[in-house]
Structures are given as C-alpha cells and as structure tokens.
Amino acid sequence: QVKGAFTDARAARQGLFLKASGGTQFLDEIGEMPLAMQPKLLRALQERTVRPVGGDTEIPYDARVITASNRDLEEEVIEKRFREDLFYRINVLRVDIPSLRVRGNDVLFLAQHFLAQFSRQTNKQVVGISAAVAAKLTAYTWPGNVRELQNCLERAVAYTRFEELTVDDLPEKIRDYRSADLSIPGVGPVEMLSMEEVERRYILR
C-alpha cells in the first residue's frame, strides 16, 4: 500500500510479493481463494509485477512461488470454483504428497516430533509413547492429516500425568477406532473378477 491510500494508511508498506523478492512466496490453501481474487493473483503471476493499493505504478518482483491445496484443483476447475487459467499457471511442477493414512510409520515419527514440541511448551517431562498408543496411532486413518495428528498429540500431552503417553490420553475417537476389515467372499489370490462382480458380491455381503 502507499501512504494515504485509505484511512489509517499512515505509511507505505511492501506487499508480500515484494517482501519475497529474491526468495520464495508460499501460498497455502490456494483452493480456498475466492473467485473474485483469482484474476488478480493470475495477473501478478503472469506479469511478475504488483501494484500497491493506492498506487499507480507496477513494481516488478522476483520470487519463486509455491502453492499448496488440500483440494483436487482439477475437480475444482470442472466445478467452476477455480479458474482454469490460474490452475495451469501454478501447475508447472507438481508434487503430490500422500495422505497420512498411507504413509505407515511416518505417523510415529511425526508423533515423536510433536510430543517433543508440546512437552517443551508445557514444561512436562513426557518422553515417550507406549506400544499401545503407537498401535492406535498407526491404525487410525487420520482424515484431518498432519493437523489432526498435531492436535491429538497436543491434547494428549496436556492430559497425561505420566512420562509416557497412554491410550487413556488419546481423544476418544482415536481410542475407540476400529479399522474396517472388508473382505469379498469368493475372491481368492488367483481369482480375477471384474469390478462390477466385486461390487455385486460386496453389496450382497
């Protein structure tokens, strides 16, 4: 913004893109951006310039731009909730990060990290996770991904009275979670079925 652009604009300020010049600008959850703002971002990315609020001069910036989204942006484009031209502008080098539920023991490495972090913050000497807790953490499907795991560990550290987390310290939905063991009758290791037949047998089951 420039000084005097609006009420209380008493001093000029650099925008985030200009501050990131020479470095990296990270735009998290870009799929949540309102449609009305998307053309402005597209223009900034395309032209590599920005115009401060209240200014009349385009200022160039030089920053690497990384975006992230937990939404399927291709689906959002089809549903007209995300601009196709902006999607193709940001989808140059794509990195798909698997959800936490399919990353095996990564759950336990992250849990140990969060345990240490929240132990320091709360000045508690919580130094470990019991085997029963580890089993619960790896069995759960984590629909909220890493943020849900972080919240789980923060609560567990707050509740625990011991140096090692126990199952009783976990949120109820994780304590009580039971994985669904789905089996399709008549499907042996050498039996190849069409998806329609698998679906028919599962529905009958």
C-alpha positions in Angstrom: 0.0 0.0 0.0 1.0 3.6 -0.5 0.8 6.2 2.2 -2.7 7.8 2.2 -4.3 5.1 0.1 -7.1 4.8 2.6 -8.0 5.9 6.2 -5.2 5.0 8.6 -2.7 4.2 5.8 -0.1 6.4 7.5 2.9 4.8 6.0 3.9 2.9 2.8 4.1 -0.9 3.2 5.6 -3.5 1.0 3.3 -6.3 -0.1 4.1 -9.9 0.5 5.3 -10.5 -3.1 7.7 -7.6 -2.9 9.0 -8.8 0.5 9.6 -12.2 -1.0 11.7 -10.8 -3.9 14.9 -12.8 -4.1 13.3 -15.7 -2.2 10.2 -17.8 -2.1 6.5 -16.9 -1.6 4.3 -19.7 -0.2 0.6 -19.5 -0.8 -1.1 -22.1 1.4 -4.6 -23.5 0.7 -4.9 -21.7 -2.7 -8.0 -23.7 -3.4 -9.8 -21.6 -0.8 -9.2 -18.3 -2.6 -12.4 -16.6 -3.7 -13.0 -16.5 -7.4 -13.0 -12.7 -7.4 -9.4 -12.6 -6.2 -8.1 -15.2 -8.6 -7.7 -13.0 -11.7 -5.6 -10.6 -9.6 -3.3 -13.3 -8.5 -3.1 -14.7 -12.1 -2.1 -11.2 -13.3 0.6 -10.9 -10.6 2.0 -14.3 -11.5 1.8 -13.8 -15.3 3.3 -10.3 -15.4 5.7 -10.7 -12.4 4.6 -7.3 -11.2 2.3 -5.9 -8.5 0.7 -2.6 -7.9 0.4 -1.4 -4.3 -3.0 -0.4 -3.0 -3.5 3.2 -3.9 -0.5 3.2 -6.3 -0.4 3.8 -10.0 2.9 2.1 -10.8 3.6 -1.5 -11.5 6.5 -2.8 -9.4 8.4 -5.9 -10.5 9.2 -8.7 -8.1 11.5 -11.8 -8.4 10.3 -14.6 -6.2 9.7 -18.3 -6.6 6.0 -19.0 -5.9 4.9 -22.3 -4.3 1.2 -23.1 -3.8 -0.5 -25.8 -1.8 -4.0 -27.1 -1.6 -5.8 -30.0 0.1 -8.5 -29.8 -2.6 -8.3 -31.5 -6.0 -7.9 -28.4 -8.1 -8.6 -30.2 -11.4 -12.0 -31.1 -9.9 -12.4 -27.5 -8.6 -11.8 -26.3 -12.2 -14.5 -28.7 -13.6 -16.9 -27.4 -10.9 -16.1 -23.8 -11.8 -14.8 -23.0 -8.4 -11.2 -22.4 -9.6 -10.1 -20.6 -12.7 -8.6 -22.9 -15.3 -6.1 -20.3 -16.5 -4.8 -19.8 -12.9 -4.6 -23.6 -12.4 -2.4 -24.0 -15.5 -0.3 -21.1 -14.4 0.5 -22.6 -11.0 0.5 -26.3 -12.0 4.0 -26.3 -13.6 6.0 -28.6 -11.3 3.6 -30.7 -9.2 4.3 -32.7 -6.1 1.6 -35.0 -4.8 2.0 -35.7 -1.1 0.2 -38.9 0.1 -2.2 -38.5 2.9 -1.0 -39.6 6.4 -3.1 -42.8 6.4 -1.0 -44.3 3.7 2.4 -43.3 5.0 2.9 -46.1 7.5 5.4 -45.4 10.3 5.6 -41.7 9.3 2.8 -41.3 11.8 5.0 -42.3 14.6 8.0 -40.1 13.5 5.7 -37.1 13.4 4.1 -38.1 16.7 7.5 -38.1 18.4 8.3 -34.7 16.9 5.0 -33.2 18.2 5.5 -35.0 21.5 8.9 -33.3 22.0 7.5 -29.9 20.8 4.5 -29.9 23.2 6.5 -31.3 26.1 8.8 -28.3 25.8 5.9 -25.8 25.5 4.1 -27.2 28.6 7.3 -27.9 30.6 6.2 -31.5 31.0 8.7 -34.4 31.0 6.8 -36.5 28.6 9.4 -38.5 26.8 7.7 -41.5 25.1 4.7 -43.2 23.6 3.6 -46.6 24.8 3.3 -49.5 22.4 -0.5 -49.5 22.8 -0.6 -45.8 21.8 1.7 -46.5 18.8 -0.7 -49.2 17.6 -3.7 -46.8 17.9 -1.9 -44.1 16.0 -0.9 -46.3 13.1 -4.4 -48.0 12.9 -6.3 -44.7 12.7 -7.0 -43.2 9.2 -6.3 -39.5 10.0 -8.9 -37.8 7.9 -7.5 -34.5 9.1 -4.0 -35.5 8.1 -1.0 -33.9 9.9 -3.0 -31.2 11.6 -5.3 -33.7 13.2 -2.2 -35.7 14.5 -0.7 -32.5 15.8 -4.0 -31.7 17.7 -4.1 -35.2 19.0 -0.6 -35.0 20.5 -1.1 -31.5 21.9 -4.2 -32.8 23.8 -2.5 -36.0 24.9 0.4 -34.1 26.4 -2.0 -31.7 28.1 -3.9 -34.6 29.6 -1.2 -37.0 30.6 0.1 -37.4 34.1 2.9 -39.7 33.2 6.3 -39.6 31.3 4.8 -41.9 28.6 1.6 -41.3 26.8 -1.1 -44.0 27.4 -4.2 -44.9 25.4 -6.3 -43.0 28.0 -4.6 -39.8 27.0 -5.8 -40.0 23.4 -9.0 -38.5 22.1 -12.0 -40.8 22.4 -12.5 -41.3 18.6 -8.9 -42.5 18.3 -9.0 -44.7 21.4 -12.2 -46.3 20.1 -11.3 -46.5 16.4 -11.6 -50.0 14.8 -10.4 -50.5 11.3 -12.9 -51.9 8.9 -11.8 -55.3 7.7 -13.6 -55.7 4.4 -13.5 -59.0 2.6 -15.1 -60.1 -0.6 -16.5 -63.6 -0.4 -15.1 -66.0 -3.0 -12.2 -63.8 -4.0 -9.0 -65.9 -3.8 -5.5 -64.9 -4.7 -5.8 -66.4 -8.2 -9.4 -65.4 -8.9 -9.7 -62.3 -11.1 -13.0 -60.6 -11.0 -14.5 -57.6 -12.8 -15.1 -54.5 -10.6 -18.8 -55.0 -11.2 -18.7 -58.5 -9.8 -16.6 -57.4 -6.8 -19.2 -54.6 -6.2 -22.1 -57.1 -6.5 -20.6 -59.5 -4.0 -19.7 -56.8 -1.6 -23.3 -55.4 -1.7 -24.7 -58.9 -1.2 -22.3 -59.4 1.7 
